[in-house]
Every structure is written in structure tokens, then in C-alpha cells.
Amino acid sequence: MGRKILVLHGPNLNLLGKREPEIYGKATLGEIDGHLAALGKSAGAELAFFQSNDEGALVDKIQKDGPAHDALLINAAGLTHTSVALRDALIFTGKPFVEVHLSNVFKREDFRHKSYLSNVALGVITGFGPASYRLGLDALLSHLDPKKPF
């Protein structure tokens, strides 16, 4: 049986492709999810996707479905820099997760340099546009299967 990975998208990511394409790129969230689903399937993994602009909805989803998955891939967007609740929910699952960001947060405003998730994440991938998600997925799959060559 393949691995199960929960992919979470935070606030405003439903606007990808329209919102500040010079920062976030032109790919839509649907295109990113479709590409990830295909990559997951080819690797024998089952991916589930969830996006919300609401912190509570993300926390509820993580609490409800996170423990049933082998790992999580999350772009918490603006909540990265503010949400202790999201951090606590991710810790609660006991599952590894990778934090991803489309833009290089360290080239941006100072408030974006602080993440409440990074120091409890398996790793962080930032600044590669939609490829950040692919890289994050590959990192999770490699972590879950230590025999997989890099």
C-alpha cells in the first residue's frame, strides 16, 4: 500500500495565478494540485488536498485527518508567521511535515522571516515557485522511504 500525504494550502492560495503573479507565479492552485497528484500517483502515494482562508478550518482538518496520513505538506501562507494554533495542530499529529513557500520569504518583508512552523518541520523549501511543492513532496517521499536513492 502506498503512502498517504495530506497537502494543505493556507490563506489566499486560492488566488494563485491571479494574485501578484510576479511574486507567486502564474500557476493556479488547481494546476499545482493536479501536478502533485500525478507525481504522487507515479510514486505510489495517495495525496489529499485542502485549502482554506480560515485558520480554524485548517486546524480542524489537521486534527481530524492528519493522524491518518503518513506525512503532511503545508504552505501555511500568511499563517506561517502568526499561528501558534497551526503549529500545535501539526505537532499533535506526530507526523513529519515539510513547510513550503512559493516565494523566497527571506527576500521579502522582515515579518515573513519568522516561521512558527520551521523548527518543528522536517524541512523547509522556499523560493522555487510551484516547484517548491514538488521538491517538498519528493523530500517527504524520500524521508518515508529511506531506501529510496536521492
C-alpha positions as CSV (number, residue, x, y, z in Angstrom):
1,M,0.0,0.0,0.0
2,G,1.2,3.5,-0.9
3,R,1.9,6.4,1.4
4,K,-0.8,8.9,2.3
5,I,0.1,12.6,2.3
6,L,-2.1,15.5,3.2
7,V,-1.4,18.7,1.3
8,L,-2.5,21.9,3.0
9,H,-2.8,25.3,1.5
10,G,-3.4,28.4,3.6
11,P,-5.0,31.8,3.1
12,N,-5.1,33.5,-0.3
13,L,-3.5,30.5,-2.1
14,N,-6.9,30.0,-3.8
15,L,-6.0,33.2,-5.7
16,L,-2.8,31.7,-7.3
17,G,-2.5,32.6,-10.9
18,K,-4.3,36.0,-10.3
19,R,-2.6,37.4,-7.2
20,E,0.8,39.0,-7.6
21,P,2.0,36.7,-10.4
22,E,5.4,38.4,-10.3
23,I,5.8,37.0,-6.8
24,Y,3.8,33.8,-6.8
25,G,3.8,32.8,-10.4
26,K,1.1,32.1,-12.9
27,A,0.2,28.6,-12.0
28,T,-3.2,28.1,-10.3
29,L,-3.8,26.1,-7.2
30,G,-5.7,23.5,-9.3
31,E,-2.7,23.1,-11.6
32,I,-0.3,22.7,-8.6
33,D,-2.6,20.1,-7.0
34,G,-3.1,18.3,-10.3
35,H,0.7,18.1,-10.9
36,L,1.3,16.9,-7.3
37,A,-1.5,14.3,-7.6
38,A,0.2,12.9,-10.8
39,L,3.6,12.9,-9.1
40,G,2.2,11.2,-6.1
41,K,0.4,8.5,-8.1
42,S,3.6,7.8,-10.1
43,A,5.4,7.3,-6.8
44,G,2.7,5.1,-5.4
45,A,1.4,7.8,-2.9
46,E,-2.1,8.9,-2.4
47,L,-2.5,12.7,-1.9
48,A,-5.4,14.5,-0.3
49,F,-5.7,18.3,-0.8
50,F,-7.3,21.0,1.4
51,Q,-7.2,24.8,1.1
52,S,-8.8,27.3,3.4
53,N,-8.6,31.0,4.2
54,D,-9.6,30.2,7.7
55,E,-7.1,29.3,10.4
56,G,-9.7,27.3,12.4
57,A,-10.7,25.2,9.3
58,L,-7.0,24.3,8.7
59,V,-6.5,23.4,12.4
60,D,-9.7,21.2,12.3
61,K,-8.5,19.5,9.1
62,I,-5.1,18.7,10.6
63,Q,-6.6,17.4,13.8
64,K,-9.2,15.3,12.0
65,D,-7.2,13.9,9.1
66,G,-3.5,14.5,9.9
67,P,-3.1,11.4,12.1
68,A,-4.5,9.1,9.3
69,H,-1.8,10.3,6.9
70,D,1.9,9.3,6.8
71,A,3.1,12.9,6.3
72,L,1.9,16.4,5.5
73,L,3.0,19.0,3.0
74,I,2.0,22.6,4.0
75,N,2.1,26.1,2.6
76,A,0.5,27.9,5.5
77,A,1.0,31.2,3.7
78,G,0.5,34.2,6.0
79,L,-0.4,31.9,8.9
80,T,3.2,30.7,8.9
81,H,4.2,33.9,10.6
82,T,1.3,34.1,13.1
83,S,-0.3,30.8,14.0
84,V,0.7,29.0,17.2
85,A,-2.6,27.0,16.8
86,L,-1.5,25.7,13.4
87,R,1.9,24.7,14.9
88,D,0.3,22.9,17.8
89,A,-2.1,21.0,15.5
90,L,0.9,19.9,13.3
91,I,2.8,18.7,16.4
92,F,-0.3,16.9,17.6
93,T,-0.4,14.6,14.5
94,G,3.1,13.2,15.4
95,K,3.7,13.1,11.6
96,P,6.5,14.6,9.7
97,F,5.7,17.6,7.6
98,V,7.5,19.9,5.1
99,E,6.8,23.6,5.0
100,V,6.9,25.1,1.6
101,H,6.7,28.6,0.2
102,L,6.4,29.8,-3.4
103,S,8.4,32.9,-2.9
104,N,11.7,33.3,-1.1
105,V,10.4,34.6,2.2
106,F,13.9,35.8,3.2
107,K,14.0,38.2,0.3
108,R,10.8,39.8,1.4
109,E,9.5,41.9,4.3
110,D,11.1,41.2,7.7
111,F,7.9,39.8,9.3
112,R,8.0,37.0,6.7
113,H,11.4,35.8,8.0
114,K,9.8,34.3,11.2
115,S,8.0,31.0,10.9
116,Y,6.2,29.3,13.8
117,L,6.4,26.0,11.9
118,S,10.1,25.8,10.7
119,N,11.7,24.5,13.9
120,V,9.2,21.6,14.2
121,A,9.1,20.8,10.4
122,L,11.1,18.1,8.8
123,G,12.4,20.8,6.5
124,V,11.6,24.0,4.7
125,I,11.6,24.7,0.9
126,T,11.2,28.3,-0.1
127,G,11.6,30.3,-3.3
128,F,11.1,27.9,-6.1
129,G,7.6,28.8,-7.2
130,P,5.3,25.9,-7.8
131,A,8.4,23.6,-7.8
132,S,8.6,24.2,-4.1
133,Y,5.7,21.8,-3.7
134,R,7.3,19.2,-5.9
135,L,10.5,19.4,-4.0
136,G,8.7,19.2,-0.7
137,L,6.8,16.1,-1.9
138,D,10.0,14.5,-3.1
139,A,11.6,15.2,0.3
140,L,8.7,13.7,2.2
141,L,8.7,10.6,0.0
142,S,12.4,10.2,0.5
143,H,12.0,10.6,4.2
144,L,9.3,8.0,4.3
145,D,11.3,5.5,2.3
146,P,14.9,5.7,3.5
147,K,15.9,3.1,0.9
148,K,14.9,5.4,-1.9
149,P,18.0,6.8,-3.6
150,F,18.4,10.5,-3.5
